[in-house]
Amino acid sequence: MDADPYTGYKVYYSSPGKPGNQGKWDTYGGTSLVAPQLAGLNALMNNAEHSRIGFWNPQIYRFAKLKSSPFHPINTKGTANDNLYYTGTAGKLYNQATGLGTPDFSSLAGLFKSQAKPSGGSGFSWTAYEKKYQ
């Protein structure tokens, strides 16, 4: 998902009256493109589990703390949590400009799935999950 309007998605469009004629490529990005993609991925994960994931925020911050985090920080300078474009705060999980980083949706779906399935009727234990996967 690329929300940057300068590096976003190449879109080809042409004259409505003459499809394919007088066409041109342009680049679009921003939340108007990425928000529907994220909603679609959420719908696919819900459908695969035949249930709703629910509110993401409390879950993704716990996931981000795992050694096998489904998020890849957008940093290129080690633990400084900054990159060529943004300055973050060293040692912080969340960067004000780039958030938690880019998600690996396959890993994220697996984490949501494991959280949704209580074992033995006793409910989900986050502590047990962390011990198993850290």
PyMOL commands that set and color helices and strands:
alter all, ss='L'
color gray80, all
select helices_A, chain A and resi 31-49+57-64+78-80+105-116+126-133
alter helices_A, ss='H'
color red, helices_A
select strands_A, chain A and resi 9-13+24-28+71-72+102-103
alter strands_A, ss='S'
color yellow, strands_A
deselect
rebuild
show_as cartoon
